Structure formats: structure tokens, C-alpha cells
């Protein structure tokens, strides 16, 4: 799971934990902040509703999903579409992937440990997102 996150962060101007000097030259703190806002929303939106180990409440999960999927009528500062626009990203493919992941997450079978195992296996088999 770390590799896709590192690739995402490097692509959009934030630093990974093992940043090299070339990355430091291109570091943009505003893009890094926007990237982290997106990552937090993804993590919250994809939190397992039945897993108490997730660091997100049901309310935060619901709010993150609303932020990601609603509000197409206007682009306001720090809305999902505004952040995607400022990171030069197309928002619809991201929304589609999130919808897909949420649908899978909500249909995982078993108890908490089994769900966690199924989820990890599913994420490891995802194709790269470009």
C-alpha cells in the first residue's frame, strides 16, 4: 500500500519520507498541503465501517464521502474539485476509483480480521492508477 501513496505524492509535488535532493528542489508546500487533504479524505472515505481500529468515526467517514462525491455545481476553495484542479488532476476518474473501492469495502465478508485480510489482498492486486 505504501508504494501507490509514494507515487501519488511524488507526482503531485509533495515529499515522500525518503525524498532525495532532486525532489527537494521541486518541493511545493501548497501542493503538499492539497495532496495531504486529498489523502486524508481518501483514508476517511475508505475506512471500514465495521472496524474499530480505523482512526475515523462514522461521521468523518460520511463527511469525507460527501466531500468527495457531492458539490459538482460550483468550485469553491478547498472543495474536492478545486483541489483536483489545483493539482492538475481530473476529478472524475478519481471519484470513479473511490466509488469502486468503497463498494468493495462495504461488501467484504467476515469478521474484522477477515475483512482486513480481504481488503489488504484486494489493494495489493489493484492495477496502478495513472
Beta strands, then each sheet from edge to edge (+ up, - down):
end
